[in-house]
Amino acid sequence: MLVTLLSVCGVFVVAARLRSWLTASLARSRLRAAEMPAFRAPQRVRICRKRSTPGPPVQALAALLDDVARRCASGEALAHAFTASREVAELSPLFDHTLIALQRGATFAEALQQQAVETPGVALVVHILTLCARVGGNVSEPLDRAAAALRERHAVSQERIAQSAQARLSVRVLTLVPIGFASWTLLTSRDVQHFMLTPAGVVCVGLGLALNVMGWRVMQRIIGGLR
């Protein structure tokens, strides 16, 4: 009878984990379908992948593009608008490589090729500035559109974090409730205590813990994708 009860509890836990996994997977697929396509940096741009170093705020990068667009619309050259922008000084030392190259006499497009790209937001800023420097013309419009794209991407990212809150709560509940229930039953029932000392009890405990750990790792991977 006790083995049957434990088996039913195990089936219930597995079914609950499967339901949470399907719900989180569906939410992730919907968010990926609605999300903007990820920007790909140019091949010649040097990318520094340092996950430990936080990137600049997306809002600051968007404000930089807005400031450069306003200056260019008033008649300033693109390179001068970039170096004179107050946002560049606030983002220092992010654009130090570009500023040093400009001081050495390089063109704006050549100086941007020396820029280290740490995040997709920085990659988008460098890419749009490089295109504007090479093509020329009315650069205010593409800069404004790039700033709007940065803000929209930031809003989508925040929405994804909010959508994953339910999945994070499900992970905590489905991980702690079975352990708490098993501990309470073990402390209050002598029959369970005797059963745990048998080979069948050891197998049940080991199987339950293995399923619990496996479900926790799967949900953590799903939540990591939602973030």
C-alpha positions in Angstrom: 0.0 0.0 0.0 2.8 2.4 0.9 4.7 1.6 -2.3 1.6 2.3 -4.3 1.1 5.6 -2.5 4.7 6.7 -3.2 4.4 5.6 -6.8 1.2 7.7 -7.3 3.0 10.7 -5.7 5.9 10.2 -8.0 3.7 10.1 -11.1 1.9 13.2 -9.9 5.3 15.1 -9.5 6.5 14.0 -12.9 3.2 15.0 -14.5 3.3 18.4 -12.8 6.9 18.9 -14.0 6.0 17.9 -17.6 3.1 20.4 -17.6 5.3 23.2 -16.4 7.9 22.3 -19.0 5.4 22.4 -21.8 4.0 25.7 -20.6 7.4 27.3 -20.4 8.4 25.9 -23.8 5.2 27.3 -25.4 5.9 30.7 -23.8 9.5 30.6 -25.1 8.4 29.8 -28.6 5.9 32.6 -28.6 8.4 35.1 -27.4 11.0 34.0 -30.0 8.4 34.3 -32.7 7.6 37.9 -31.6 11.1 38.9 -30.9 13.1 41.0 -33.4 15.8 39.1 -35.3 19.1 39.2 -33.5 21.6 41.6 -35.0 24.8 40.1 -36.4 27.9 42.1 -36.2 30.1 42.6 -39.2 32.9 40.1 -39.7 35.6 42.7 -39.5 34.5 44.0 -36.2 36.5 42.6 -33.3 34.1 41.0 -30.7 35.1 40.6 -27.1 33.0 38.0 -25.4 33.4 38.6 -21.7 30.3 37.5 -19.9 31.6 38.7 -16.5 31.8 42.3 -17.8 28.4 44.0 -17.9 27.6 45.9 -21.1 26.5 49.5 -21.3 22.9 50.3 -20.7 20.7 50.1 -23.8 19.0 53.4 -23.0 22.4 55.1 -23.0 23.3 53.7 -26.4 19.9 54.8 -27.8 20.5 58.3 -26.3 23.9 58.4 -28.0 22.3 57.7 -31.4 19.6 60.3 -30.8 22.2 62.9 -29.9 24.4 62.2 -32.9 21.3 62.3 -35.2 20.2 65.7 -33.8 23.7 67.1 -34.3 23.9 65.8 -37.9 20.5 67.2 -38.6 21.8 70.6 -37.5 24.6 70.4 -40.0 27.5 68.9 -38.1 29.7 66.2 -39.6 29.2 62.6 -38.4 32.6 62.3 -36.8 32.4 65.7 -35.1 28.9 64.9 -33.9 30.1 61.7 -32.4 33.2 63.1 -30.6 31.3 66.1 -29.4 28.4 64.1 -28.0 27.9 64.2 -24.3 26.8 60.6 -24.3 30.2 59.4 -25.6 31.9 61.0 -22.6 29.4 59.3 -20.2 30.0 55.9 -21.9 33.8 56.2 -21.6 36.0 54.1 -21.8 33.7 52.1 -24.1 34.6 54.1 -27.2 38.2 54.9 -26.3 39.6 52.8 -29.2 37.5 54.8 -31.7 38.5 58.2 -30.2 42.2 57.3 -30.1 42.1 56.2 -33.8 40.4 59.5 -34.8 43.1 61.4 -33.0 45.7 59.5 -34.9 44.2 60.7 -38.2 42.1 57.7 -39.2 38.7 58.2 -40.9 35.6 57.6 -38.9 34.8 54.3 -40.6 38.4 53.1 -40.1 38.3 54.2 -36.4 35.1 52.3 -35.8 36.8 49.1 -37.1 39.1 49.3 -34.1 36.1 49.4 -31.7 35.7 46.4 -29.4 32.2 45.0 -29.5 31.0 43.5 -26.2 27.2 43.3 -26.5 24.6 43.2 -29.3 23.6 46.8 -28.5 27.2 48.0 -29.0 27.4 46.0 -32.2 24.3 47.7 -33.6 25.6 51.1 -32.7 29.0 50.4 -34.4 27.4 48.9 -37.4 25.0 51.7 -38.1 27.7 54.4 -37.5 30.0 52.5 -39.9 27.3 52.4 -42.6 26.5 56.1 -42.2 30.2 57.0 -42.4 30.7 55.0 -45.6 27.4 55.8 -47.4 26.9 59.4 -46.1 23.8 61.3 -47.1 20.9 61.9 -44.6 22.2 59.9 -41.7 19.7 61.3 -39.1 16.9 58.9 -40.2 18.8 55.6 -40.0 20.3 56.7 -36.6 16.8 57.4 -35.3 15.6 54.1 -36.5 18.5 52.3 -34.9 17.8 54.1 -31.6 14.1 52.9 -31.8 15.3 49.4 -32.5 17.5 49.4 -29.4 14.6 50.6 -27.2 12.3 48.0 -28.7 14.8 45.2 -28.1 15.2 46.4 -24.5 11.4 46.3 -24.0 11.2 42.8 -25.5 14.0 41.6 -23.1 12.2 43.0 -20.1 9.0 41.3 -21.2 10.8 38.0 -21.5 12.1 38.3 -17.9 8.6 39.1 -16.7 7.1 36.1 -18.6 9.7 33.8 -17.0 8.6 34.8 -13.5 5.9 32.1 -13.4 8.4 29.5 -14.6 10.8 30.5 -11.8 8.1 30.1 -9.2 7.1 26.7 -10.6 10.8 25.6 -10.3 10.9 26.5 -6.6 7.5 24.9 -5.8 8.1 21.7 -7.7 11.5 21.3 -6.2 10.8 22.1 -2.6 7.4 20.6 -2.1 8.3 16.9 -2.8 11.4 17.2 -0.5 9.4 18.9 2.2 6.6 16.3 2.0 9.0 13.4 2.0 10.9 14.8 5.0 7.6 15.4 7.0 6.4 11.9 6.2 9.7 10.4 7.3 9.7 12.2 10.6 6.1 11.5 11.5 5.5 7.9 10.3 7.3 4.9 11.7 6.1 2.7 8.7 7.9 5.1 6.4 11.0 5.0 8.5 11.1 1.2 8.4 10.4 1.2 4.7 13.3 3.6 4.0 15.7 1.0 5.5 14.6 -1.6 3.0 16.2 -2.0 -0.5 12.9 -0.9 -2.1 12.8 2.3 0.0 16.4 3.2 -0.9 15.5 2.7 -4.6 12.4 4.9 -4.3 14.4 7.7 -2.5 17.2 7.6 -5.0 14.8 7.6 -8.0 12.8 10.5 -6.5 15.9 12.6 -5.9 17.2 11.9 -9.4 13.9 12.9 -10.9 13.8 16.0 -8.8 17.3 17.1 -9.8 16.7 16.3 -13.4 13.5 18.3 -13.5 15.2 21.2 -11.7 18.0 21.3 -14.3 15.6 21.1 -17.2 13.5 24.0 -15.9 16.7 26.0 -15.3 17.7 25.6 -18.9 14.2 26.7 -20.1 14.2 29.7 -17.9 17.7 30.6 -19.1 16.4 30.6 -22.6 13.5 32.8 -21.7 15.9 35.3 -20.1 
